[in-house]
Amino acid sequence: MHPMIKGIVWLRNDLRISDHPAISRALRECDEVLFAYVFDDRVWNSKNGVSRISGFRARFLLESLAELQEQVRDRGGKIEFLQGRTVDQLSKLIKEYGASRCYAQREDAWEETQDEKHLAEICELILAEGKGLFENHDLPFDLNKLPGVFSSFRRKVEKNLSIRPLMEVPDSLPCTWDECHELPTLKDLGVDEVSSDERQVLSFHGGETAGHQWLKQWIWERDCLKSYKETRNGMVGSDYSSKLSPWLSTGCLSAVQVYWEIKKYEEERVANESTYWLFFELLWREFFRFVSRLNGPKLFWRSGIKEADGTRPKGDPKTLQRWKEGRTANDFVNANMIELAKSGWMSNRGRQNVASYLIHDLGQDWLAGARHFEHLLLDYDPCSNYGNWMYLAGVGNDPRPVRAFNLEKQAEYYDPDHKFRTLWLCN
Ligand SMILES: Cc1cc2nc3c(=O)[nH]c(=O)nc-3n(C[C@H](O)[C@H](O)[C@H](O)COP(=O)(O)OP(=O)(O)OC[C@H]3O[C@@H](n4cnc5c(N)ncnc54)[C@H](O)[C@@H]3O)c2cc1C
């Protein structure tokens, strides 16, 4: 008889039980597993007083964890909730539980990959994929040959595309550990409650069940996928785009699950430009993940991955504050910024415009804008957020040196009847 093998499954942005490569591998290789989630001080207890997470995302995250805890408990398992620095907390737990290894989903952004590196120095860390549609070994080029522009990336990866099949949901998650800390509340975490706004595009609820319900509803019941390409630049209501990003960012849904749902719809209902376009947008997410893997900390530098111009404007705090509060001279920008502040959401069209305005019209530092988004966005993801901001600031992957939008024209085109502006500027 071999000695009992215990493993820790370190939960990160993968808050689901289905289609989870790290869990599947841990269950194959261990006799029992304990799940662990760390509320890291860098996010929840930042020393410089700049909060990195608002009530919107914090609530969504706690809802997601509460559901996952139920799913794990139903299968005989446990989640240990810890607070502090990730690597310190996990290394303590590994010793106390007597685990011989730790399993986790591989992440792409700098801090997360640094945690992986440090944890691997302390224990056997087994990283599984699961965040994206495909991984390093699926790429038709070496990561260090990653095309600098999206269209070239897309053409290359689409050529020999093969997306992995979905993974099974585990039946049983045996665990003998019985000292689990309770899931903290918002109050325990020092985050203020936020109230909902009846104008918000959707009443987002964290967790795998809500994510799947919305995926089914938007694609099948509301039948929105068939016209997504025409509606995706909308700004009002639940249907213009998929609104899947909060569930994708927390990993309540995997990108692979979304991909196979698109395929099913194409087989059973219709395959057209719109159905392709949702996949196309998921490729942007992939692109920024690999950009982040390749460039590490540069995504968070003012000079970006171009390392072009380290002397970009630092900006003026009052101007920045007016932008954050939606008190600029531009009503289209203001309406978007108010929507963000009141709901944690902004459409892609809005994000493009307010970012362009901050950088190119107000001459402010793009990093300050990106950090504000990090704080407020319900769907914050380091690679997509900093990748898109860098792109618009001209220090990322845009082949054009300056991507400045004409705000008047954009507002006229995308909000011709002022419906969006009236909605958010009315009180
Ligand atoms: C300045 C700026 C900051 C952004 N910050 C984030 C962020 O923190 N988190 C985030 O998930 N997205 C971010 N995006 C990308 C995009 O705006 C959102 O993914 C999208 O608006 C989410 O809405 P949706 O799920 O309805 O998208 P849909 O239009 O339905 O697209 C489906 C999915 O494709 C992916 N996607 C779509 N557009 C992009 C894009 N430009 N870049 C990367 N992935 C994309 C998302 O996962 C999205 O859920 C940012 C864009 C800009 C311009």
The ligand as a Tripos MOL2 file, in Angstrom:
@<TRIPOS>MOLECULE
LIG
   53    58     1     0     0
SMALL
NO_CHARGES

@<TRIPOS>ATOM
      1 C1         -9.7130   50.2560  -21.4380 C.3       1 LIG1
      2 C2        -10.2900   48.8570  -21.4370 C.ar      1 LIG1
      3 C3        -10.2320   48.0780  -20.2780 C.ar      1 LIG1
      4 C4        -10.7650   46.7820  -20.2690 C.ar      1 LIG1
      5 N1        -10.6890   46.0320  -19.1140 N.ar      1 LIG1
      6 C5        -11.1630   44.7530  -19.1070 C.ar      1 LIG1
      7 C6        -11.0800   43.9490  -17.9450 C.ar      1 LIG1
      8 O1        -10.5400   44.3400  -16.9060 O.2       1 LIG1
      9 N2        -11.6290   42.6960  -17.9910 N.ar      1 LIG1
     10 C7        -12.2140   42.2040  -19.1270 C.ar      1 LIG1
     11 O2        -12.6930   41.0610  -19.1230 O.2       1 LIG1
     12 N3        -12.2650   42.9410  -20.2530 N.ar      1 LIG1
     13 C8        -11.7700   44.1930  -20.2870 C.ar      1 LIG1
     14 N4        -11.8550   44.9380  -21.4350 N.ar      1 LIG1
     15 C9        -12.3410   44.3090  -22.6780 C.3       1 LIG1
     16 C10       -13.8290   44.4620  -22.9830 C.3       1 LIG1
     17 O3        -14.2310   45.7820  -22.8830 O.3       1 LIG1
     18 C11       -14.6990   43.5880  -22.0640 C.3       1 LIG1
     19 O4        -14.1970   42.2610  -22.0630 O.3       1 LIG1
     20 C12       -16.1370   43.5450  -22.5360 C.3       1 LIG1
     21 O5        -16.6570   44.8370  -22.6440 O.3       1 LIG1
     22 C13       -16.9590   42.7250  -21.5680 C.3       1 LIG1
     23 O6        -18.2880   42.6940  -21.9630 O.3       1 LIG1
     24 P1        -18.9510   41.3800  -22.5840 P.3       1 LIG1
     25 O7        -18.6250   40.1970  -21.7480 O.co2     1 LIG1
     26 O8        -20.3700   41.6970  -22.8080 O.co2     1 LIG1
     27 O9        -18.1520   41.2770  -23.9300 O.3       1 LIG1
     28 P2        -18.5200   40.5980  -25.3320 P.3       1 LIG1
     29 O10       -18.5080   41.6630  -26.3570 O.co2     1 LIG1
     30 O11       -19.7120   39.7730  -25.2500 O.co2     1 LIG1
     31 O12       -17.2310   39.6690  -25.6120 O.3       1 LIG1
     32 C14       -17.1540   38.3290  -25.1360 C.3       1 LIG1
     33 C15       -15.8810   38.1410  -24.3280 C.3       1 LIG1
     34 O13       -14.7390   38.3700  -25.1540 O.3       1 LIG1
     35 C16       -13.6980   38.9570  -24.3630 C.3       1 LIG1
     36 N5        -13.3730   40.2880  -24.8990 N.ar      1 LIG1
     37 C17       -14.1670   41.0990  -25.6290 C.ar      1 LIG1
     38 N6        -13.4930   42.2290  -25.9850 N.ar      1 LIG1
     39 C18       -12.2540   42.1150  -25.4430 C.ar      1 LIG1
     40 C19       -11.1000   42.9410  -25.4470 C.ar      1 LIG1
     41 N7        -11.0510   44.1220  -26.0790 N.pl3     1 LIG1
     42 N8        -10.0200   42.5240  -24.7660 N.ar      1 LIG1
     43 C20       -10.0070   41.3390  -24.1120 C.ar      1 LIG1
     44 N9        -11.0640   40.5090  -24.0900 N.ar      1 LIG1
     45 C21       -12.1710   40.8870  -24.7370 C.ar      1 LIG1
     46 C22       -14.2490   39.0690  -22.9440 C.3       1 LIG1
     47 O14       -13.8430   37.9440  -22.2110 O.3       1 LIG1
     48 C23       -15.7430   39.0970  -23.1660 C.3       1 LIG1
     49 O15       -16.4900   38.6570  -22.0480 O.3       1 LIG1
     50 C24       -11.3530   46.2640  -21.4580 C.ar      1 LIG1
     51 C25       -11.4180   47.0690  -22.5940 C.ar      1 LIG1
     52 C26       -10.9040   48.3440  -22.5880 C.ar      1 LIG1
     53 C27       -11.0010   49.1690  -23.8270 C.3       1 LIG1
@<TRIPOS>BOND
     1     1     2 1
     2     2     3 ar
     3     2    52 ar
     4     3     4 ar
     5     4     5 ar
     6     4    50 ar
     7     5     6 ar
     8     6     7 ar
     9     6    13 1
    10     7     8 2
    11     7     9 ar
    12     9    10 ar
    13    10    11 2
    14    10    12 ar
    15    12    13 ar
    16    13    14 ar
    17    14    15 1
    18    14    50 ar
    19    15    16 1
    20    16    17 1
    21    16    18 1
    22    18    19 1
    23    18    20 1
    24    20    21 1
    25    20    22 1
    26    22    23 1
    27    23    24 1
    28    24    25 2
    29    24    26 1
    30    24    27 1
    31    27    28 1
    32    28    29 2
    33    28    30 1
    34    28    31 1
    35    31    32 1
    36    32    33 1
    37    33    34 1
    38    33    48 1
    39    34    35 1
    40    35    36 1
    41    35    46 1
    42    36    37 ar
    43    36    45 ar
    44    37    38 ar
    45    38    39 ar
    46    39    40 ar
    47    39    45 ar
    48    40    41 1
    49    40    42 ar
    50    42    43 ar
    51    43    44 ar
    52    44    45 ar
    53    46    47 1
    54    46    48 1
    55    48    49 1
    56    50    51 ar
    57    51    52 ar
    58    52    53 1
@<TRIPOS>SUBSTRUCTURE
     1 LIG1         1 GROUP 0 **** ****
